[in-house]
Amino acid sequence: QVQLDESGGGLVQAGASLRLSCAASGRAFSFYAMGWFRQAPGKEREFVAAIGRNGGSTYYAGSVKGRFTISRDNAKNTVYLQMNSLKPEDTAVYYCAASGSILNYSTSAGRYDYWGQGTQVTVSS
């Protein structure tokens, strides 16, 4: 009953920045923990970043820590992923995910109940 819509992906050069957005339907957005995952060709889907229901708890994969920032605006039913200093290895389809049962955050894809369709991020060398 929750629909997620990612946007903001694109083709950029290494070192550039992108801001991904994930718009959620429904009136209970503030009760959902949110996460970003990505999947590159030939690789499994991997955790990128997560944020708790109130925005006070965040967690990042080691590969993006210090470069990416996850945030949310509950009034706009939107979660963001600010990506700076992009590298070619960041190239992947990025997915937004939501869970109504996670108290703070989770790095496990299996704990999320709803997923967006993904947005492509391509970083050239």
C-alpha positions in Angstrom: 0.0 0.0 0.0 3.1 2.3 -0.1 4.4 3.3 -3.5 7.9 4.7 -3.9 9.1 6.8 -6.8 12.9 7.5 -7.3 14.3 10.2 -9.4 17.4 12.2 -9.9 19.7 9.7 -11.5 21.8 10.4 -14.6 25.1 10.3 -16.3 27.9 12.3 -14.7 31.7 12.4 -14.6 33.8 11.3 -11.7 33.8 13.9 -9.0 30.4 15.2 -9.8 27.4 15.3 -7.5 23.8 14.0 -7.8 20.8 14.2 -5.5 18.4 11.4 -5.6 14.8 11.8 -4.4 12.3 9.2 -3.3 8.7 10.3 -3.1 6.4 8.1 -1.1 2.6 7.8 -1.2 0.4 7.6 1.8 -0.1 9.6 5.0 2.1 7.5 7.3 5.5 8.3 5.8 6.9 9.5 9.2 6.4 6.0 10.6 8.6 4.3 8.0 12.3 3.7 8.2 13.9 4.4 4.8 16.9 3.0 3.0 18.8 3.3 -0.2 20.3 0.3 -2.0 22.1 -0.1 -5.3 22.8 -2.9 -7.7 25.5 -2.9 -10.3 25.7 -5.3 -13.3 26.9 -8.7 -12.2 26.7 -7.8 -8.5 24.2 -8.4 -5.7 22.0 -5.6 -4.4 24.0 -3.8 -1.7 23.2 -1.4 1.1 24.0 2.2 0.7 22.4 4.3 3.4 19.5 4.2 5.9 17.6 6.7 8.0 15.2 6.1 10.9 11.6 7.2 11.3 12.4 10.6 12.9 15.5 11.3 10.9 17.8 11.1 13.9 19.4 7.8 13.1 21.5 7.3 10.0 23.9 4.7 8.8 26.1 4.4 5.8 28.0 1.7 3.9 31.7 2.2 4.3 32.2 2.7 0.6 30.0 5.9 0.6 30.6 7.2 4.1 31.8 10.8 4.0 30.5 11.2 0.4 26.8 10.5 0.6 24.2 11.9 2.9 20.7 10.6 3.5 18.0 12.9 4.7 14.2 13.0 4.9 11.5 15.6 4.8 8.4 14.0 6.4 6.3 17.0 5.5 7.0 16.3 1.8 6.9 12.5 2.1 10.4 12.4 0.6 13.8 10.9 1.3 16.9 12.1 -0.3 20.4 10.8 -1.1 23.0 13.5 -1.7 25.9 12.0 -3.5 29.1 13.9 -3.7 32.5 13.0 -5.2 31.0 10.3 -7.3 33.3 7.5 -8.5 32.9 5.1 -11.4 32.3 2.3 -8.9 29.2 4.1 -7.7 27.6 3.2 -11.1 24.4 1.2 -10.4 20.7 1.3 -10.3 19.7 2.9 -7.0 16.6 1.7 -5.2 14.6 3.4 -2.4 13.1 1.1 0.2 10.7 1.5 3.2 9.8 -0.4 6.3 7.1 0.1 8.9 8.6 -2.3 11.3 12.2 -1.2 11.6 12.7 0.9 14.7 15.8 2.8 13.7 17.5 1.4 10.5 18.5 -1.8 8.8 21.2 -2.7 6.3 19.3 -5.8 5.3 17.3 -5.6 2.2 15.0 -8.4 3.4 13.7 -6.2 6.3 12.2 -3.7 3.9 8.6 -4.1 2.8 8.3 -1.7 -0.1 10.6 -0.9 -3.0 10.8 1.7 -5.8 11.6 0.8 -9.4 15.1 2.3 -9.3 16.9 5.1 -10.9 20.1 4.7 -13.0 23.3 6.4 -11.8 26.2 6.2 -14.2 29.6 7.7 -13.4 32.2 7.9 -16.1 35.9 7.9 -15.5 
